[in-house]
């Protein structure tokens, strides 16, 4: 089934939730409200003629420079694929900036857990009822969300834990881990011998 046909079936079934269907260079995206996102995803997964059984990925998008009638500042994009039927669809759930949250899809696909945590970490969109909603890439004490448009390219300031991390690196060098590889005891002795001469 073609992506546009899937999008039209979705619009027929969830007419109140579908805000727009976009076709950009042959890639179809369905813009939806966030309130029934789990119902929409479950329907796409469980409908025999659509059968989106593979959760490919999820990401957050900051539409700060292209907000419009059906496009809020933030959105969560779900890329789904049907392995047996070999078709795909992109769902774009709109998330308001003043309440940057959406329901989790981990009950449908356990593989969504890491992606949702990454989206929370980098975009600041939280996922309601997620089993482990915390940062996954950045340190717990990091301030801000680096993929938001207003976040400076070079960051705001040095991370507060940087000096502590540098100290740990120096300690690890004692065990031969300075270049990212574990060296043998003989290699470490050789290095120490060269440093003394």
Secondary structure, 3 states (H helix, E strand, C coil): CCHHHHHHHHHHHCCCCEEEEEEECCEEEEEEECCCHHHHHHHHHHCCCCCCCEEEEEEEEECCCCCECCECCEEEEEEEEECCCCEEEEEEEEECHHHCEEECCCCCCCCHHHHHHHHHHHHCCEEECCCCCCCCCCCCCCCCCCCCCCCCCCCCCCCCCHHHHHHHHHHHHCCCCCCCCCCCHHHHHHHHHHHHC
